[in-house]
């Protein structure tokens, strides 16, 4: 296995992981939870 082939495989895996995280973060199921977390610093104790 050539080092360039290994680098290409790692790059593709990293890109797929990144796209998966973006899709997960922008999914509608998580919107309420993320909005609640975004308001936490603004809430007073």
LUMSE-184542 format. One record per residue (C-alpha): residue number from 0; chain; residue in one letter; x, z, y. Coordinates in Angstrom, 3 decimals, always signed. Layout:
! LUMSE-184542
<atom n="NUM" chain="A" res="A" c1="X" c3="Z" c2="Y"/>
...
//
This chain:
! LUMSE-184542
<atom n="0" chain="A" res="X" c1="+0.000" c3="+0.000" c2="+0.000"/>
<atom n="1" chain="A" res="X" c1="+1.395" c3="-1.085" c2="+3.329"/>
<atom n="2" chain="A" res="X" c1="+1.491" c3="+1.401" c2="+6.224"/>
<atom n="3" chain="A" res="X" c1="-0.466" c3="-1.012" c2="+8.431"/>
<atom n="4" chain="A" res="X" c1="-3.253" c3="-1.216" c2="+5.866"/>
<atom n="5" chain="A" res="X" c1="-3.393" c3="+2.584" c2="+5.762"/>
<atom n="6" chain="A" res="X" c1="-3.556" c3="+2.730" c2="+9.566"/>
<atom n="7" chain="A" res="X" c1="-6.369" c3="+0.186" c2="+9.586"/>
<atom n="8" chain="A" res="X" c1="-8.352" c3="+2.169" c2="+7.020"/>
<atom n="9" chain="A" res="X" c1="-7.919" c3="+5.389" c2="+8.997"/>
<atom n="10" chain="A" res="X" c1="-9.004" c3="+3.609" c2="+12.186"/>
<atom n="11" chain="A" res="X" c1="-12.167" c3="+2.268" c2="+10.543"/>
<atom n="12" chain="A" res="X" c1="-13.016" c3="+5.682" c2="+9.069"/>
<atom n="13" chain="A" res="X" c1="-12.503" c3="+7.315" c2="+12.467"/>
<atom n="14" chain="A" res="X" c1="-14.717" c3="+4.737" c2="+14.172"/>
<atom n="15" chain="A" res="X" c1="-17.480" c3="+5.223" c2="+11.599"/>
<atom n="16" chain="A" res="X" c1="-17.251" c3="+9.004" c2="+12.046"/>
<atom n="17" chain="A" res="X" c1="-17.454" c3="+8.661" c2="+15.825"/>
<atom n="18" chain="A" res="X" c1="-20.490" c3="+6.383" c2="+15.652"/>
<atom n="19" chain="A" res="X" c1="-22.151" c3="+8.818" c2="+13.233"/>
<atom n="20" chain="A" res="X" c1="-21.610" c3="+11.733" c2="+15.610"/>
<atom n="21" chain="A" res="X" c1="-22.992" c3="+9.741" c2="+18.543"/>
<atom n="22" chain="A" res="X" c1="-26.103" c3="+8.775" c2="+16.568"/>
<atom n="23" chain="A" res="X" c1="-26.593" c3="+12.402" c2="+15.502"/>
<atom n="24" chain="A" res="X" c1="-26.168" c3="+13.698" c2="+19.063"/>
<atom n="25" chain="A" res="X" c1="-28.642" c3="+11.212" c2="+20.543"/>
<atom n="26" chain="A" res="X" c1="-31.287" c3="+11.590" c2="+17.857"/>
<atom n="27" chain="A" res="X" c1="-34.671" c3="+12.869" c2="+18.994"/>
<atom n="28" chain="A" res="X" c1="-34.727" c3="+15.718" c2="+16.489"/>
<atom n="29" chain="A" res="X" c1="-31.899" c3="+17.535" c2="+18.285"/>
<atom n="30" chain="A" res="X" c1="-33.144" c3="+17.053" c2="+21.852"/>
<atom n="31" chain="A" res="X" c1="-34.962" c3="+20.406" c2="+22.151"/>
<atom n="32" chain="A" res="X" c1="-32.040" c3="+22.350" c2="+20.739"/>
<atom n="33" chain="A" res="X" c1="-29.536" c3="+20.649" c2="+23.047"/>
<atom n="34" chain="A" res="X" c1="-31.743" c3="+21.166" c2="+26.106"/>
<atom n="35" chain="A" res="X" c1="-32.023" c3="+24.863" c2="+25.262"/>
<atom n="36" chain="A" res="X" c1="-28.238" c3="+25.105" c2="+24.904"/>
<atom n="37" chain="A" res="X" c1="-27.777" c3="+23.314" c2="+28.234"/>
<atom n="38" chain="A" res="X" c1="-29.921" c3="+25.942" c2="+30.009"/>
<atom n="39" chain="A" res="X" c1="-28.013" c3="+28.926" c2="+28.581"/>
<atom n="40" chain="A" res="X" c1="-25.424" c3="+29.191" c2="+31.415"/>
<atom n="41" chain="A" res="X" c1="-28.212" c3="+29.183" c2="+34.015"/>
<atom n="42" chain="A" res="X" c1="-30.219" c3="+32.020" c2="+32.504"/>
<atom n="43" chain="A" res="X" c1="-29.708" c3="+35.470" c2="+33.956"/>
<atom n="44" chain="A" res="X" c1="-29.194" c3="+38.485" c2="+31.755"/>
//
